[in-house]
Amino acid sequence: MCLAIPCKVIDIIEEDGEKYAIAEYKGVKQKAKLTLLEDVKIGDYILIHTGYAIEKLSEEEAKLSLEAWEELFKALEEE
């Protein structure tokens, strides 16, 4: 099972012949290989697992997921 927070792609780079997304969530940036996904663009939302972008989400899917994460974080802070 993978619990991943949707991250917004802010840049796409190429290193050593491989394409990577630079994705961000709340100011934290992460580099993810794009080997498993096609047609990822700046502004897309992706899920990252072990350094790979594993799923591309619609903006609506990402919004719903991010709202759920925010509720969880808020509940944890209140404990």
mmCIF file of the N, C-alpha and C atoms, coordinates in Angstrom:
data_MODEL
# 
_entry.id   MODEL 
# 
loop_
_atom_site.group_PDB 
_atom_site.id 
_atom_site.type_symbol 
_atom_site.label_atom_id 
_atom_site.label_alt_id 
_atom_site.label_comp_id 
_atom_site.label_asym_id 
_atom_site.label_entity_id 
_atom_site.label_seq_id 
_atom_site.pdbx_PDB_ins_code 
_atom_site.Cartn_x 
_atom_site.Cartn_y 
_atom_site.Cartn_z 
_atom_site.occupancy 
_atom_site.B_iso_or_equiv 
_atom_site.pdbx_formal_charge 
_atom_site.auth_seq_id 
_atom_site.auth_comp_id 
_atom_site.auth_asym_id 
_atom_site.auth_atom_id 
_atom_site.pdbx_PDB_model_num 
ATOM 1   N N  . MET A 1 1  ? 0.846   -1.170 0.000   1.00 0.00 ? 1  MET A N  1 
ATOM 2   C CA . MET A 1 1  ? 0.000   0.000  0.000   1.00 0.00 ? 1  MET A CA 1 
ATOM 3   C C  . MET A 1 1  ? 0.893   1.234  0.000   1.00 0.00 ? 1  MET A C  1 
ATOM 4   N N  . CYS A 1 2  ? 0.520   2.198  -0.789  1.00 0.00 ? 2  CYS A N  1 
ATOM 5   C CA . CYS A 1 2  ? 1.273   3.442  -0.889  1.00 0.00 ? 2  CYS A CA 1 
ATOM 6   C C  . CYS A 1 2  ? 0.372   4.599  -0.470  1.00 0.00 ? 2  CYS A C  1 
ATOM 7   N N  . LEU A 1 3  ? 0.825   5.368  0.494   1.00 0.00 ? 3  LEU A N  1 
ATOM 8   C CA . LEU A 1 3  ? 0.109   6.579  0.884   1.00 0.00 ? 3  LEU A CA 1 
ATOM 9   C C  . LEU A 1 3  ? 0.914   7.749  0.357   1.00 0.00 ? 3  LEU A C  1 
ATOM 10  N N  . ALA A 1 4  ? 0.432   8.379  -0.674  1.00 0.00 ? 4  ALA A N  1 
ATOM 11  C CA . ALA A 1 4  ? 1.187   9.452  -1.303  1.00 0.00 ? 4  ALA A CA 1 
ATOM 12  C C  . ALA A 1 4  ? 0.341   10.714 -1.380  1.00 0.00 ? 4  ALA A C  1 
ATOM 13  N N  . ILE A 1 5  ? 0.997   11.829 -1.153  1.00 0.00 ? 5  ILE A N  1 
ATOM 14  C CA . ILE A 1 5  ? 0.339   13.125 -1.249  1.00 0.00 ? 5  ILE A CA 1 
ATOM 15  C C  . ILE A 1 5  ? 0.531   13.637 -2.675  1.00 0.00 ? 5  ILE A C  1 
ATOM 16  N N  . PRO A 1 6  ? -0.524  14.109 -3.324  1.00 0.00 ? 6  PRO A N  1 
ATOM 17  C CA . PRO A 1 6  ? -0.360  14.669 -4.672  1.00 0.00 ? 6  PRO A CA 1 
ATOM 18  C C  . PRO A 1 6  ? 0.600   15.859 -4.644  1.00 0.00 ? 6  PRO A C  1 
ATOM 19  N N  . CYS A 1 7  ? 1.511   15.869 -5.572  1.00 0.00 ? 7  CYS A N  1 
ATOM 20  C CA . CYS A 1 7  ? 2.471   16.949 -5.716  1.00 0.00 ? 7  CYS A CA 1 
ATOM 21  C C  . CYS A 1 7  ? 2.272   17.589 -7.089  1.00 0.00 ? 7  CYS A C  1 
ATOM 22  N N  . LYS A 1 8  ? 2.428   18.903 -7.135  1.00 0.00 ? 8  LYS A N  1 
ATOM 23  C CA . LYS A 1 8  ? 2.267   19.622 -8.396  1.00 0.00 ? 8  LYS A CA 1 
ATOM 24  C C  . LYS A 1 8  ? 3.615   19.703 -9.116  1.00 0.00 ? 8  LYS A C  1 
ATOM 25  N N  . VAL A 1 9  ? 3.628   19.350 -10.398 1.00 0.00 ? 9  VAL A N  1 
ATOM 26  C CA . VAL A 1 9  ? 4.844   19.405 -11.197 1.00 0.00 ? 9  VAL A CA 1 
ATOM 27  C C  . VAL A 1 9  ? 5.166   20.872 -11.496 1.00 0.00 ? 9  VAL A C  1 
ATOM 28  N N  . ILE A 1 10 ? 6.363   21.301 -11.068 1.00 0.00 ? 10 ILE A N  1 
ATOM 29  C CA . ILE A 1 10 ? 6.769   22.688 -11.292 1.00 0.00 ? 10 ILE A CA 1 
ATOM 30  C C  . ILE A 1 10 ? 7.864   22.811 -12.343 1.00 0.00 ? 10 ILE A C  1 
ATOM 31  N N  . ASP A 1 11 ? 8.487   21.678 -12.687 1.00 0.00 ? 11 ASP A N  1 
ATOM 32  C CA . ASP A 1 11 ? 9.522   21.695 -13.731 1.00 0.00 ? 11 ASP A CA 1 
ATOM 33  C C  . ASP A 1 11 ? 9.722   20.276 -14.237 1.00 0.00 ? 11 ASP A C  1 
ATOM 34  N N  . ILE A 1 12 ? 10.216  20.154 -15.444 1.00 0.00 ? 12 ILE A N  1 
ATOM 35  C CA . ILE A 1 12 ? 10.600  18.862 -16.010 1.00 0.00 ? 12 ILE A CA 1 
ATOM 36  C C  . ILE A 1 12 ? 12.019  19.022 -16.531 1.00 0.00 ? 12 ILE A C  1 
ATOM 37  N N  . ILE A 1 13 ? 12.887  18.110 -16.106 1.00 0.00 ? 13 ILE A N  1 
ATOM 38  C CA . ILE A 1 13 ? 14.293  18.184 -16.491 1.00 0.00 ? 13 ILE A CA 1 
ATOM 39  C C  . ILE A 1 13 ? 14.734  16.858 -17.104 1.00 0.00 ? 13 ILE A C  1 
ATOM 40  N N  . GLU A 1 14 ? 15.890  16.897 -17.738 1.00 0.00 ? 14 GLU A N  1 
ATOM 41  C CA . GLU A 1 14 ? 16.477  15.680 -18.277 1.00 0.00 ? 14 GLU A CA 1 
ATOM 42  C C  . GLU A 1 14 ? 17.889  15.561 -17.731 1.00 0.00 ? 14 GLU A C  1 
ATOM 43  N N  . GLU A 1 15 ? 18.206  14.388 -17.193 1.00 0.00 ? 15 GLU A N  1 
ATOM 44  C CA . GLU A 1 15 ? 19.540  14.093 -16.680 1.00 0.00 ? 15 GLU A CA 1 
ATOM 45  C C  . GLU A 1 15 ? 19.943  12.706 -17.142 1.00 0.00 ? 15 GLU A C  1 
ATOM 46  N N  . ASP A 1 16 ? 21.112  12.600 -17.703 1.00 0.00 ? 16 ASP A N  1 
ATOM 47  C CA . ASP A 1 16 ? 21.646  11.309 -18.148 1.00 0.00 ? 16 ASP A CA 1 
ATOM 48  C C  . ASP A 1 16 ? 20.654  10.531 -19.012 1.00 0.00 ? 16 ASP A C  1 
ATOM 49  N N  . GLY A 1 17 ? 19.937  11.242 -19.875 1.00 0.00 ? 17 GLY A N  1 
ATOM 50  C CA . GLY A 1 17 ? 18.998  10.607 -20.795 1.00 0.00 ? 17 GLY A CA 1 
ATOM 51  C C  . GLY A 1 17 ? 17.659  10.230 -20.181 1.00 0.00 ? 17 GLY A C  1 
ATOM 52  N N  . GLU A 1 18 ? 17.437  10.560 -18.918 1.00 0.00 ? 18 GLU A N  1 
ATOM 53  C CA . GLU A 1 18 ? 16.177  10.249 -18.230 1.00 0.00 ? 18 GLU A CA 1 
ATOM 54  C C  . GLU A 1 18 ? 15.401  11.541 -17.973 1.00 0.00 ? 18 GLU A C  1 
ATOM 55  N N  . LYS A 1 19 ? 14.061  11.469 -18.076 1.00 0.00 ? 19 LYS A N  1 
ATOM 56  C CA . LYS A 1 19 ? 13.214  12.620 -17.762 1.00 0.00 ? 19 LYS A CA 1 
ATOM 57  C C  . LYS A 1 19 ? 12.767  12.540 -16.311 1.00 0.00 ? 19 LYS A C  1 
ATOM 58  N N  . TYR A 1 20 ? 12.794  13.695 -15.658 1.00 0.00 ? 20 TYR A N  1 
ATOM 59  C CA . TYR A 1 20 ? 12.371  13.803 -14.265 1.00 0.00 ? 20 TYR A CA 1 
ATOM 60  C C  . TYR A 1 20 ? 11.398  14.957 -14.108 1.00 0.00 ? 20 TYR A C  1 
ATOM 61  N N  . ALA A 1 21 ? 10.466  14.784 -13.196 1.00 0.00 ? 21 ALA A N  1 
ATOM 62  C CA . ALA A 1 21 ? 9.602   15.881 -12.785 1.00 0.00 ? 21 ALA A CA 1 
ATOM 63  C C  . ALA A 1 21 ? 10.165  16.433 -11.482 1.00 0.00 ? 21 ALA A C  1 
ATOM 64  N N  . ILE A 1 22 ? 10.142  17.742 -11.354 1.00 0.00 ? 22 ILE A N  1 
ATOM 65  C CA . ILE A 1 22 ? 10.383  18.378 -10.073 1.00 0.00 ? 22 ILE A CA 1 
ATOM 66  C C  . ILE A 1 22 ? 8.994   18.761 -9.584  1.00 0.00 ? 22 ILE A C  1 
ATOM 67  N N  . ALA A 1 23 ? 8.579   18.136 -8.486  1.00 0.00 ? 23 ALA A N  1 
ATOM 68  C CA . ALA A 1 23 ? 7.225   18.330 -7.977  1.00 0.00 ? 23 ALA A CA 1 
ATOM 69  C C  . ALA A 1 23 ? 7.293   18.906 -6.574  1.00 0.00 ? 23 ALA A C  1 
ATOM 70  N N  . GLU A 1 24 ? 6.226   19.619 -6.191  1.00 0.00 ? 24 GLU A N  1 
ATOM 71  C CA . GLU A 1 24 ? 6.244   20.328 -4.921  1.00 0.00 ? 24 GLU A CA 1 
ATOM 72  C C  . GLU A 1 24 ? 4.936   20.154 -4.159  1.00 0.00 ? 24 GLU A C  1 
ATOM 73  N N  . TYR A 1 25 ? 5.082   20.072 -2.840  1.00 0.00 ? 25 TYR A N  1 
ATOM 74  C CA . TYR A 1 25 ? 3.937   20.113 -1.932  1.00 0.00 ? 25 TYR A CA 1 
ATOM 75  C C  . TYR A 1 25 ? 4.344   20.945 -0.724  1.00 0.00 ? 25 TYR A C  1 
ATOM 76  N N  . LYS A 1 26 ? 3.644   22.057 -0.518  1.00 0.00 ? 26 LYS A N  1 
ATOM 77  C CA . LYS A 1 26 ? 3.897   22.954 0.618   1.00 0.00 ? 26 LYS A CA 1 
ATOM 78  C C  . LYS A 1 26 ? 5.361   23.373 0.719   1.00 0.00 ? 26 LYS A C  1 
ATOM 79  N N  . GLY A 1 27 ? 5.954   23.695 -0.411  1.00 0.00 ? 27 GLY A N  1 
ATOM 80  C CA . GLY A 1 27 ? 7.328   24.182 -0.429  1.00 0.00 ? 27 GLY A CA 1 
ATOM 81  C C  . GLY A 1 27 ? 8.397   23.107 -0.455  1.00 0.00 ? 27 GLY A C  1 
ATOM 82  N N  . VAL A 1 28 ? 8.016   21.853 -0.276  1.00 0.00 ? 28 VAL A N  1 
ATOM 83  C CA . VAL A 1 28 ? 8.971   20.745 -0.315  1.00 0.00 ? 28 VAL A CA 1 
ATOM 84  C C  . VAL A 1 28 ? 9.026   20.225 -1.746  1.00 0.00 ? 28 VAL A C  1 
ATOM 85  N N  . LYS A 1 29 ? 10.218  20.257 -2.313  1.00 0.00 ? 29 LYS A N  1 
ATOM 86  C CA . LYS A 1 29 ? 10.396  19.809 -3.703  1.00 0.00 ? 29 LYS A CA 1 
ATOM 87  C C  . LYS A 1 29 ? 11.013  18.422 -3.734  1.00 0.00 ? 29 LYS A C  1 
ATOM 88  N N  . GLN A 1 30 ? 10.586  17.657 -4.718  1.00 0.00 ? 30 GLN A N  1 
ATOM 89  C CA . GLN A 1 30 ? 11.065  16.288 -4.872  1.00 0.00 ? 30 GLN A CA 1 
ATOM 90  C C  . GLN A 1 30 ? 11.259  15.993 -6.351  1.00 0.00 ? 30 GLN A C  1 
ATOM 91  N N  . LYS A 1 31 ? 12.304  15.258 -6.654  1.00 0.00 ? 31 LYS A N  1 
ATOM 92  C CA . LYS A 1 31 ? 12.570  14.845 -8.037  1.00 0.00 ? 31 LYS A CA 1 
ATOM 93  C C  . LYS A 1 31 ? 12.044  13.430 -8.219  1.00 0.00 ? 31 LYS A C  1 
ATOM 94  N N  . ALA A 1 32 ? 11.318  13.219 -9.328  1.00 0.00 ? 32 ALA A N  1 
ATOM 95  C CA . ALA A 1 32 ? 10.744  11.896 -9.584  1.00 0.00 ? 32 ALA A CA 1 
ATOM 96  C C  . ALA A 1 32 ? 10.951  11.503 -11.036 1.00 0.00 ? 32 ALA A C  1 
ATOM 97  N N  . LYS A 1 33 ? 11.417  10.282 -11.243 1.00 0.00 ? 33 LYS A N  1 
ATOM 98  C CA . LYS A 1 33 ? 11.584  9.759  -12.603 1.00 0.00 ? 33 LYS A CA 1 
ATOM 99  C C  . LYS A 1 33 ? 10.230  9.619  -13.274 1.00 0.00 ? 33 LYS A C  1 
ATOM 100 N N  . LEU A 1 34 ? 10.187  9.936  -14.555 1.00 0.00 ? 34 LEU A N  1 
ATOM 101 C CA . LEU A 1 34 ? 8.946   9.851  -15.324 1.00 0.00 ? 34 LEU A CA 1 
ATOM 102 C C  . LEU A 1 34 ? 8.877   8.607  -16.212 1.00 0.00 ? 34 LEU A C  1 
ATOM 103 N N  . THR A 1 35 ? 9.691   7.619  -15.908 1.00 0.00 ? 35 THR A N  1 
ATOM 104 C CA . THR A 1 35 ? 9.761   6.391  -16.700 1.00 0.00 ? 35 THR A CA 1 
ATOM 105 C C  . THR A 1 35 ? 8.412   5.679  -16.821 1.00 0.00 ? 35 THR A C  1 
ATOM 106 N N  . LEU A 1 36 ? 7.593   5.718  -15.777 1.00 0.00 ? 36 LEU A N  1 
ATOM 107 C CA . LEU A 1 36 ? 6.351   4.937  -15.745 1.00 0.00 ? 36 LEU A CA 1 
ATOM 108 C C  . LEU A 1 36 ? 5.132   5.676  -16.290 1.00 0.00 ? 36 LEU A C  1 
ATOM 109 N N  . LEU A 1 37 ? 5.279   6.976  -16.553 1.00 0.00 ? 37 LEU A N  1 
ATOM 110 C CA . LEU A 1 37 ? 4.141   7.773  -17.021 1.00 0.00 ? 37 LEU A CA 1 
ATOM 111 C C  . LEU A 1 37 ? 4.465   8.492  -18.317 1.00 0.00 ? 37 LEU A C  1 
ATOM 112 N N  . GLU A 1 38 ? 3.444   8.694  -19.104 1.00 0.00 ? 38 GLU A N  1 
ATOM 113 C CA . GLU A 1 38 ? 3.594   9.458  -20.342 1.00 0.00 ? 38 GLU A CA 1 
ATOM 114 C C  . GLU A 1 38 ? 2.860   10.785 -20.222 1.00 0.00 ? 38 GLU A C  1 
ATOM 115 N N  . ASP A 1 39 ? 3.281   11.744 -20.964 1.00 0.00 ? 39 ASP A N  1 
ATOM 116 C CA . ASP A 1 39 ? 2.563   13.003 -21.122 1.00 0.00 ? 39 ASP A CA 1 
ATOM 117 C C  . ASP A 1 39 ? 2.381   13.787 -19.824 1.00 0.00 ? 39 ASP A C  1 
ATOM 118 N N  . VAL A 1 40 ? 3.399   13.793 -18.959 1.00 0.00 ? 40 VAL A N  1 
ATOM 119 C CA . VAL A 1 40 ? 3.347   14.631 -17.757 1.00 0.00 ? 40 VAL A CA 1 
ATOM 120 C C  . VAL A 1 40 ? 3.858   16.010 -18.133 1.00 0.00 ? 40 VAL A C  1 
ATOM 121 N N  . LYS A 1 41 ? 3.097   17.034 -17.719 1.00 0.00 ? 41 LYS A N  1 
ATOM 122 C CA . LYS A 1 41 ? 3.453   18.415 -18.057 1.00 0.00 ? 41 LYS A CA 1 
ATOM 123 C C  . LYS A 1 41 ? 3.537   19.246 -16.779 1.00 0.00 ? 41 LYS A C  1 
ATOM 124 N N  . ILE A 1 42 ? 4.201   20.389 -16.892 1.00 0.00 ? 42 ILE A N  1 
ATOM 125 C CA . ILE A 1 42 ? 4.232   21.332 -15.791 1.00 0.00 ? 42 ILE A CA 1 
ATOM 126 C C  . ILE A 1 42 ? 2.792   21.722 -15.465 1.00 0.00 ? 42 ILE A C  1 
ATOM 127 N N  . GLY A 1 43 ? 2.475   21.720 -14.177 1.00 0.00 ? 43 GLY A N  1 
ATOM 128 C CA . GLY A 1 43 ? 1.117   22.022 -13.722 1.00 0.00 ? 43 GLY A CA 1 
ATOM 129 C C  . GLY A 1 43 ? 0.295   20.789 -13.405 1.00 0.00 ? 43 GLY A C  1 
ATOM 130 N N  . ASP A 1 44 ? 0.723   19.614 -13.881 1.00 0.00 ? 44 ASP A N  1 
ATOM 131 C CA . ASP A 1 44 ? 0.026   18.365 -13.568 1.00 0.00 ? 44 ASP A CA 1 
ATOM 132 C C  . ASP A 1 44 ? 0.286   17.976 -12.113 1.00 0.00 ? 44 ASP A C  1 
ATOM 133 N N  . TYR A 1 45 ? -0.588  17.139 -11.583 1.00 0.00 ? 45 TYR A N  1 
ATOM 134 C CA . TYR A 1 45 ? -0.402  16.562 -10.247 1.00 0.00 ? 45 TYR A CA 1 
ATOM 135 C C  . TYR A 1 45 ? -0.028  15.106 -10.400 1.00 0.00 ? 45 TYR A C  1 
ATOM 136 N N  . ILE A 1 46 ? 0.957   14.674 -9.611  1.00 0.00 ? 46 ILE A N  1 
ATOM 137 C CA . ILE A 1 46 ? 1.417   13.291 -9.668  1.00 0.00 ? 46 ILE A CA 1 
ATOM 138 C C  . ILE A 1 46 ? 1.549   12.728 -8.257  1.00 0.00 ? 46 ILE A C  1 
ATOM 139 N N  . LEU A 1 47 ? 1.526   11.393 -8.183  1.00 0.00 ? 47 LEU A N  1 
ATOM 140 C CA . LEU A 1 47 ? 1.868   10.686 -6.960  1.00 0.00 ? 47 LEU A CA 1 
ATOM 141 C C  . LEU A 1 47 ? 3.251   10.095 -7.151  1.00 0.00 ? 47 LEU A C  1 
ATOM 142 N N  . ILE A 1 48 ? 4.069   10.172 -6.111  1.00 0.00 ? 48 ILE A N  1 
ATOM 143 C CA . ILE A 1 48 ? 5.455   9.708  -6.186  1.00 0.00 ? 48 ILE A CA 1 
ATOM 144 C C  . ILE A 1 48 ? 5.666   8.595  -5.168  1.00 0.00 ? 48 ILE A C  1 
ATOM 145 N N  . HIS A 1 49 ? 6.328   7.540  -5.610  1.00 0.00 ? 49 HIS A N  1 
ATOM 146 C CA . HIS A 1 49 ? 6.683   6.428  -4.712  1.00 0.00 ? 49 HIS A CA 1 
ATOM 147 C C  . HIS A 1 49 ? 8.090   5.974  -5.060  1.00 0.00 ? 49 HIS A C  1 
ATOM 148 N N  . THR A 1 50 ? 8.942   5.913  -4.083  1.00 0.00 ? 50 THR A N  1 
ATOM 149 C CA . THR A 1 50 ? 10.342  5.488  -4.218  1.00 0.00 ? 50 THR A CA 1 
ATOM 150 C C  . THR A 1 50 ? 11.060  6.166  -5.387  1.00 0.00 ? 50 THR A C  1 
ATOM 151 N N  . GLY A 1 51 ? 10.812  7.447  -5.558  1.00 0.00 ? 51 GLY A N  1 
ATOM 152 C CA . GLY A 1 51 ? 11.515  8.214  -6.575  1.00 0.00 ? 51 GLY A CA 1 
ATOM 153 C C  . GLY A 1 51 ? 10.917  8.164  -7.967  1.00 0.00 ? 51 GLY A C  1 
ATOM 154 N N  . TYR A 1 52 ? 9.799   7.487  -8.135  1.00 0.00 ? 52 TYR A N  1 
ATOM 155 C CA . TYR A 1 52 ? 9.136   7.385  -9.439  1.00 0.00 ? 52 TYR A CA 1 
ATOM 156 C C  . TYR A 1 52 ? 7.754   8.027  -9.374  1.00 0.00 ? 52 TYR A C  1 
ATOM 157 N N  . ALA A 1 53 ? 7.398   8.759  -10.411 1.00 0.00 ? 53 ALA A N  1 
ATOM 158 C CA . ALA A 1 53 ? 6.017   9.220  -10.568 1.00 0.00 ? 53 ALA A CA 1 
ATOM 159 C C  . ALA A 1 53 ? 5.210   7.993  -10.969 1.00 0.00 ? 53 ALA A C  1 
ATOM 160 N N  . ILE A 1 54 ? 4.223   7.635  -10.128 1.00 0.00 ? 54 ILE A N  1 
ATOM 161 C CA . ILE A 1 54 ? 3.491   6.385  -10.386 1.00 0.00 ? 54 ILE A CA 1 
ATOM 162 C C  . ILE A 1 54 ? 2.077   6.609  -10.876 1.00 0.00 ? 54 ILE A C  1 
ATOM 163 N N  . GLU A 1 55 ? 1.566   7.832  -10.715 1.00 0.00 ? 55 GLU A N  1 
ATOM 164 C CA . GLU A 1 55 ? 0.207   8.098  -11.169 1.00 0.00 ? 55 GLU A CA 1 
ATOM 165 C C  . GLU A 1 55 ? 0.040   9.585  -11.417 1.00 0.00 ? 55 GLU A C  1 
ATOM 166 N N  . LYS A 1 56 ? -0.686  9.901  -12.467 1.00 0.00 ? 56 LYS A N  1 
ATOM 167 C CA . LYS A 1 56 ? -1.040  11.286 -12.788 1.00 0.00 ? 56 LYS A CA 1 
ATOM 168 C C  . LYS A 1 56 ? -2.501  11.481 -12.392 1.00 0.00 ? 56 LYS A C  1 
ATOM 169 N N  . LEU A 1 57 ? -2.777  12.579 -11.684 1.00 0.00 ? 57 LEU A N  1 
ATOM 170 C CA . LEU A 1 57 ? -4.127  12.858 -11.212 1.00 0.00 ? 57 LEU A CA 1 
ATOM 171 C C  . LEU A 1 57 ? -4.704  14.066 -11.926 1.00 0.00 ? 57 LEU A C  1 
ATOM 172 N N  . SER A 1 58 ? -6.019  14.067 -12.057 1.00 0.00 ? 58 SER A N  1 
ATOM 173 C CA . SER A 1 58 ? -6.676  15.273 -12.553 1.00 0.00 ? 58 SER A CA 1 
ATOM 174 C C  . SER A 1 58 ? -6.599  16.316 -11.439 1.00 0.00 ? 58 SER A C  1 
ATOM 175 N N  . GLU A 1 59 ? -6.821  17.567 -11.788 1.00 0.00 ? 59 GLU A N  1 
ATOM 176 C CA . GLU A 1 59 ? -6.800  18.622 -10.784 1.00 0.00 ? 59 GLU A CA 1 
ATOM 177 C C  . GLU A 1 59 ? -7.868  18.378 -9.714  1.00 0.00 ? 59 GLU A C  1 
ATOM 178 N N  . GLU A 1 60 ? -9.034  17.894 -10.131 1.00 0.00 ? 60 GLU A N  1 
ATOM 179 C CA . GLU A 1 60 ? -10.121 17.611 -9.192  1.00 0.00 ? 60 GLU A CA 1 
ATOM 180 C C  . GLU A 1 60 ? -9.747  16.479 -8.229  1.00 0.00 ? 60 GLU A C  1 
ATOM 181 N N  . GLU A 1 61 ? -9.161  15.394 -8.762  1.00 0.00 ? 61 GLU A N  1 
ATOM 182 C CA . GLU A 1 61 ? -8.723  14.289 -7.903  1.00 0.00 ? 61 GLU A CA 1 
ATOM 183 C C  . GLU A 1 61 ? -7.677  14.769 -6.898  1.00 0.00 ? 61 GLU A C  1 
ATOM 184 N N  . ALA A 1 62 ? -6.741  15.571 -7.380  1.00 0.00 ? 62 ALA A N  1 
ATOM 185 C CA . ALA A 1 62 ? -5.691  16.088 -6.499  1.00 0.00 ? 62 ALA A CA 1 
ATOM 186 C C  . ALA A 1 62 ? -6.286  16.978 -5.419  1.00 0.00 ? 62 ALA A C  1 
ATOM 187 N N  . LYS A 1 63 ? -7.235  17.826 -5.786  1.00 0.00 ? 63 LYS A N  1 
ATOM 188 C CA . LYS A 1 63 ? -7.865  18.736 -4.829  1.00 0.00 ? 63 LYS A CA 1 
ATOM 189 C C  . LYS A 1 63 ? -8.566  17.943 -3.720  1.00 0.00 ? 63 LYS A C  1 
ATOM 190 N N  . LEU A 1 64 ? -9.330  16.920 -4.092  1.00 0.00 ? 64 LEU A N  1 
ATOM 191 C CA . LEU A 1 64 ? -10.035 16.105 -3.099  1.00 0.00 ? 64 LEU A CA 1 
ATOM 192 C C  . LEU A 1 64 ? -9.057  15.386 -2.171  1.00 0.00 ? 64 LEU A C  1 
ATOM 193 N N  . SER A 1 65 ? -8.009  14.850 -2.743  1.00 0.00 ? 65 SER A N  1 
ATOM 194 C CA . SER A 1 65 ? -7.008  14.152 -1.945  1.00 0.00 ? 65 SER A CA 1 
ATOM 195 C C  . SER A 1 65 ? -6.283  15.111 -1.008  1.00 0.00 ? 65 SER A C  1 
ATOM 196 N N  . LEU A 1 66 ? -5.909  16.293 -1.505  1.00 0.00 ? 66 LEU A N  1 
ATOM 197 C CA . LEU A 1 66 ? -5.218  17.278 -0.672  1.00 0.00 ? 66 LEU A CA 1 
ATOM 198 C C  . LEU A 1 66 ? -6.105  17.766 0.468   1.00 0.00 ? 66 LEU A C  1 
ATOM 199 N N  . GLU A 1 67 ? -7.391  17.922 0.213   1.00 0.00 ? 67 GLU A N  1 
ATOM 200 C CA . GLU A 1 67 ? -8.328  18.309 1.273   1.00 0.00 ? 67 GLU A CA 1 
ATOM 201 C C  . GLU A 1 67 ? -8.377  17.234 2.357   1.00 0.00 ? 67 GLU A C  1 
ATOM 202 N N  . ALA A 1 68 ? -8.386  15.973 1.965   1.00 0.00 ? 68 ALA A N  1 
ATOM 203 C CA . ALA A 1 68 ? -8.408  14.875 2.931   1.00 0.00 ? 68 ALA A CA 1 
ATOM 204 C C  . ALA A 1 68 ? -7.121  14.856 3.759   1.00 0.00 ? 68 ALA A C  1 
ATOM 205 N N  . TRP A 1 69 ? -5.983  15.079 3.110   1.00 0.00 ? 69 TRP A N  1 
ATOM 206 C CA . TRP A 1 69 ? -4.711  15.131 3.834   1.00 0.00 ? 69 TRP A CA 1 
ATOM 207 C C  . TRP A 1 69 ? -4.705  16.282 4.830   1.00 0.00 ? 69 TRP A C  1 
ATOM 208 N N  . GLU A 1 70 ? -5.214  17.432 4.419   1.00 0.00 ? 70 GLU A N  1 
ATOM 209 C CA . GLU A 1 70 ? -5.253  18.592 5.317   1.00 0.00 ? 70 GLU A CA 1 
ATOM 210 C C  . GLU A 1 70 ? -6.105  18.299 6.544   1.00 0.00 ? 70 GLU A C  1 
ATOM 211 N N  . GLU A 1 71 ? -7.234  17.623 6.351   1.00 0.00 ? 71 GLU A N  1 
ATOM 212 C CA . GLU A 1 71 ? -8.079  17.241 7.482   1.00 0.00 ? 71 GLU A CA 1 
ATOM 213 C C  . GLU A 1 71 ? -7.330  16.305 8.429   1.00 0.00 ? 71 GLU A C  1 
ATOM 214 N N  . LEU A 1 72 ? -6.593  15.359 7.869   1.00 0.00 ? 72 LEU A N  1 
ATOM 215 C CA . LEU A 1 72 ? -5.812  14.427 8.680   1.00 0.00 ? 72 LEU A CA 1 
ATOM 216 C C  . LEU A 1 72 ? -4.740  15.173 9.469   1.00 0.00 ? 72 LEU A C  1 
ATOM 217 N N  . PHE A 1 73 ? -3.998  16.057 8.802   1.00 0.00 ? 73 PHE A N  1 
ATOM 218 C CA . PHE A 1 73 ? -2.943  16.814 9.476   1.00 0.00 ? 73 PHE A CA 1 
ATOM 219 C C  . PHE A 1 73 ? -3.524  17.668 10.601  1.00 0.00 ? 73 PHE A C  1 
ATOM 220 N N  . LYS A 1 74 ? -4.667  18.285 10.352  1.00 0.00 ? 74 LYS A N  1 
ATOM 221 C CA . LYS A 1 74 ? -5.326  19.120 11.356  1.00 0.00 ? 74 LYS A CA 1 
ATOM 222 C C  . LYS A 1 74 ? -5.731  18.269 12.567  1.00 0.00 ? 74 LYS A C  1 
ATOM 223 N N  . ALA A 1 75 ? -6.307  17.100 12.313  1.00 0.00 ? 75 ALA A N  1 
ATOM 224 C CA . ALA A 1 75 ? -6.724  16.218 13.390  1.00 0.00 ? 75 ALA A CA 1 
ATOM 225 C C  . ALA A 1 75 ? -5.507  15.752 14.213  1.00 0.00 ? 75 ALA A C  1 
ATOM 226 N N  . LEU A 1 76 ? -4.413  15.460 13.559  1.00 0.00 ? 76 LEU A N  1 
ATOM 227 C CA . LEU A 1 76 ? -3.210  15.026 14.271  1.00 0.00 ? 76 LEU A CA 1 
ATOM 228 C C  . LEU A 1 76 ? -2.639  16.141 15.139  1.00 0.00 ? 76 LEU A C  1 
ATOM 229 N N  . GLU A 1 77 ? -2.709  17.371 14.644  1.00 0.00 ? 77 GLU A N  1 
ATOM 230 C CA . GLU A 1 77 ? -2.210  18.516 15.419  1.00 0.00 ? 77 GLU A CA 1 
ATOM 231 C C  . GLU A 1 77 ? -3.038  18.739 16.667  1.00 0.00 ? 77 GLU A C  1 
ATOM 232 N N  . GLU A 1 78 ? -4.316  18.420 16.617  1.00 0.00 ? 78 GLU A N  1 
ATOM 233 C CA . GLU A 1 78 ? -5.232  18.644 17.738  1.00 0.00 ? 78 GLU A CA 1 
ATOM 234 C C  . GLU A 1 78 ? -5.076  17.606 18.846  1.00 0.00 ? 78 GLU A C  1 
ATOM 235 N N  . GLU A 1 79 ? -4.428  16.497 18.531  1.00 0.00 ? 79 GLU A N  1 
ATOM 236 C CA . GLU A 1 79 ? -4.256  15.426 19.540  1.00 0.00 ? 79 GLU A CA 1 
ATOM 237 C C  . GLU A 1 79 ? -3.231  15.815 20.575  1.00 0.00 ? 79 GLU A C  1 
# 
